[in-house]
Amino acid sequence: MKRFLVLVMIGALLTAVPAWAKELTKFNVGYLASPGQVLYFVAKEKGFFQEEGINANFFLFTNSGEGMNAILAGKLDVGTFGTTAPLKFIANGAQFTLFGGQMENGGSGLVAKSERVKEFSNLENLRGKKIATVRLSTADVVFRAALLRVGVDWKKNMTIVEMESPGAVLEAVKKGAVDAGMVWAPFLKNCEKMGLKTALYTDQVEPYHSCCRQAALTSRLKENPDDYVRFLRALIKAYRFYQTEKNETIDIMAKYVKVDKDVLMAETYGRQPISHPDPGKKGSLSFWDNMRKVGYIDPNTKIDINKHLNTALYRKALDSILKEAPKDPIYQRLNREYKQRNV
């Protein structure tokens, strides 16, 4: 009799398991080693991906161009590689869609030797200087656009040297091969060990600009929209954890971003929280305009960028979570912010 009851209980449990839990959906996820990618790390380590039926496999890249090429080749289901890179690929005809957020404004900046920080806190002082950047990075576009706004023609009045990685940029600044360089977290804080400091953050020259967006092949979003809704649900849950559990979040991040925890804490929570799952359509539209102004994109392009920006998947994911936890203050705030950030 006892054996019969045990079998009945096991059978009941098996039938109660959601269909997706029996076989997780494999998702190849590309990322950069930055605190700004924290939602990925938390979603995986706290089991939020698994809760949503996602088996997330992570792949590390050193720059945005490499990551976007991997998405284009079908090797990744999703990745966050700035805003510049996916928009540039779209401008060149790639069928990508941006459907969620990750890293926020202020996660990039201009670094220089400590004794020159005050000099480079003013954009106009970049005139005549040699500046290193990583092409297709967020900071590259933000600073080029900001320089034009203050009357510095970076094509004529200064030299911009494009490098392959933020590490190469820091070495060039340290050795004096360039006067300053554009990098992103955690290099903004970590560079202090090299005698460098951050002179300007990107949000100081352009508040609320777009940064890392969730990017995927448009065809995959159309084929499996529910998979991406579940993916976004996991990121929304991760955002709540990241907002409320700082110490454990840093412990998790340290597994993926190999720098000291005090650096991670400073970069992640020091100035302002730098991660957010919202697609931020307004920011992406503004960034597209900046890329046209600085020559990254043909100013006369006929491409309608609106067709490559999807807010519906995130809206569906957030609505479903609000139904489960309607009084949660963080989810309520995400709902308010959605209305502010999207059109």
N, C-alpha and C positions, 0 to 999 in steps of 0.2 A: 504493500500500500504506500509506504514511504517513497519507494522508488517511483511509483506511478505519479505521486504528487510532485516530486522533483522534476520529472519529465514534463509534466504539465506547466510548471513554473518556467522552465527553460523555454518551452514553446511559446509561452505568452511573452516572455522577454524578447525573443527573436522577432516575433511579429510586431512588437512595439518599436523596434529600431527603424528609424527613417531609411528610405530606400538608398539615399546617397551615402549613409554611414557604412553600408556594406561594402562599398567600393568607392574610395575617394577619387575625385577628379584631379588628375595630374596637371599641375600648373608650373611651368618653367618661368621663374621670376628673375629678371636682371636688376642689379643694383650697383651703386657706387659706395665705397667705404666711407660713409659720411653719417654724422649724427642725424642729418635731415632725413635719412631713410628709416628712422626708428620705428615707424608703424609696421613695416615689414617684419622687423626683428621681434617686436612684441607679439604680433599676430601669430608668428610661428612658435615662439617659445612658450607662450601662455595657452596655446592650443586653440586659438580663435579660428585659424584656418581649418583645423580639423573639425571643429564644431560645425563649420559651414560646409563640410564635405570637400575641402580643398587639400590636396597633397602638394604643398608648395616646395619646390626644389629651387634653391638659390644659386645664382651664377654671378660672380663678381667681375666687374669691368673697371678699367683704369680711366676711361674717358667716355663721354657721351656718344661720340661718333661710332665707336666700336659697339656700344650697346644697341643703338638704333639699327645698325647693320644686322645685328643678330635677330632683332624683331623682324626686320624686312625679309630675312632668309627663312623665317618660320621656326627659328630655334628657340624663341622665347614667346610665351603667351602674353606677357606684360613686362614692363620695365619703367623705371623712372630715371630719366637721363636729362634733367633740366627742361627748359622750355625752348631754348634756342634750337637744339638739335632736332627734336620732332617737327617743329615748325619749318625748319630749313628743308628737311626731307619732304614734307608735304608740299612746299613751294617747288620742289624739283619733281613732283608728280607721284610721290609715294602715297599709297592709300592707308594712312594712319588715322586713328581717332584718339583724341585726348578725352578721358572720361572720369578722371578723378585727380585728387591732389596728393601731395606728399610733403615736400619741403617748401617752406614759406619764405617770404622776403627777409632780408637781413642775414641770410645764411652764407653770404659771400662778401668779399671786400678787397680793398687795396692794401697790401702790406709793403713796408719799407724798413730800412735799418732804423733802430730806435731813435737815433739822433736826427732823423729826417722826417719823423712822423708828423710834427707840426707843419712842416713845409708842405707835405702832401695831403693835409687835411683840407686844403683848398684846391679844387679842381683846376683852377686857372694856372696854378703853379706846375701843372704837368706839361705846359707848353715848352717845347724844346727838349723834352726828356725822352728816355727810352724805357718803355713799359712792357713787361712780359705778360702774356695771357695764355689761356688754354682755349683754342678756337672751339666754338660751339658751346662754350660755357655761358651760364646766365650772366655772370659778372661782365663778360666781354661785351655783350649787347647793352646792358644797363649803363656801363661807364662810357661806351662810345656815344650813346644817345645823350647822356648827360653832358659830355664834353661839347657836343654840338650846341646844346642849349645855352652854355655859358660862353659861346663864341670861340671855342678852341677846335680848329679843323684838324682832326687827328691824322688826316691824310697828308697834310702839308706842314703842320706845326709841331709834329712829334713823331716818334718811331714806335710802332707797336710790333713786338716780336712774338710770334705764335709758337707755343711749345706743346709737347705731347701730354704733360701731366702737371698737376700742382706741385709735386715734388721737384720737378725740373725748374719750375718757376721760382720756388724758394731758394734753390741752389744758385740760380742766376742772380737773385737779389743779394744773397749773402756774399757772393764772390765779387759783387760790384759790376757784373756784366750788364746789368740793367739797373735803373734807378728805383723801380718799384714793380710790383707784380700783383695780378688779380688771381685770387684763389677762393676756396670755399671751406666750410667747416669739415673736419676738425683742424685744418691747416691754419686757420686764422688764429687759434690759440696756441697750437703746437709750435708755431714758428717762433714763439718767444724764447724757446730753448736755443734758437739759432741767433739770438740777438736782434730779432725782427719784431715788429708790432703792427697791428692793424691801424692804418691811418684813416680810412673811410669805409663804412659799411654801405652796401648797395641801397639799403632802405633809407639812408641819409641823403642820397642823391635822387632816389625815386621811391617814395613811400608806397607800400602795398603792391610792389611788383610781383609778377608771377615767377615761380621757380619750378622745381621738379613736378611734372605732371605725369599721371598714369597714362601710358601710351600702349596701344595695341594695334594690330592689323584690323582695319575696318571689317574685313571679311569674317574674322573670328568673332568679333562682337555681334555681328548679324547672325552668325550660325549658332552661337551659344550665349545669348544675352543673360540667361539665368545664372550661368556659371560666374559671370562677371559681377552680377548683383550680389551673389554670395561672397565673392572675393571682397567687394566693397563693404559688405556687412562686417567681415572680419577686421578690416582696417578701421571701421568706425568703433568697434569694440576696443581695438588696440589704442585708439585715440583716447578713449575714456580712461584706460589704464595708465597711459603715459601722462595724462593730466593729474592723476590722483596718487600714483605710486612712483615717486621720483627715484628713490634709491634703488628699487628693484629694476626699474627701467634702465638705469645706468649699468647695473650688473648684467642685464641682458645685452645691452648694446656693446659692452666690452668684449663679448664673444665674437663680434663681427667687425668692430672698428678697433684696431690694435694700437690704441694710445692710452695714456694714463686716465684713470677714472675722474680725476679732478679736472682734466681737460674736457672730457666728455660732459661733465656736469656744467662746466662754464659755457660750453658751446650749445648745449641743449636747453638749459634753463637760465643762463646768466643774464643776457640782455632781454630776451623775450622768447617764449616758446616758438620753435621754428618749424613744427610739423602740423599739417592739417589735411584731412581727407577730402575736403570739398574741391570740386573741379575748378571753381573760380573762373568762370567763363569771361567775366569782365577783364580780369587780369591777363588772360591769354589773348584777348582781342587787342588790348593795349600793347602787349608785347609784340604782336604781329605788326602793328603800326610802327613800333620802334625799329624792328628789323628792316622794314622797308626804308625808313629814314636813314639808317646807317649803311645801307647797301648790301645787307645780307640777303635780301629778297628784292626782286625787281619791283620798283614802286608802281609799275603799270601792270602787275600780274592780274590775270583774270580769275585766279582761284578764289572761290568763296570759302574763306576759312571757317565760316559758321557751320558748313557741312562736315567739318572735321572735329567739331566740339560737341560732345554728348553729355548733357547734364541729367538726362532721364534715368539712366541706370543708377546714379548716385541718389537721385530723388526717391526712386523706388526702394533702394536699400535703406535709406534713412527713415522713410515712412514705415517700413516693416519693423524697424527697431523701435520707433516711437510707439507703435501699437503694443509692443511687448513691455516697454518701460516708459509710459507717457509722462510720468512725473520726474524723470531723471533730469536734473538741471543741466548736465553737460550735453545730453542729447537735445534738450530744448534750445540750448544756445546754438548748437549746430544748425538747428532748424531756422533760427533767426538769421544766422550768418549766411545761410544758403540764399535767402532772399536779398541780402545785401551784395553778395558776390557774383550773382548770376543774372542774366537777362533773358 
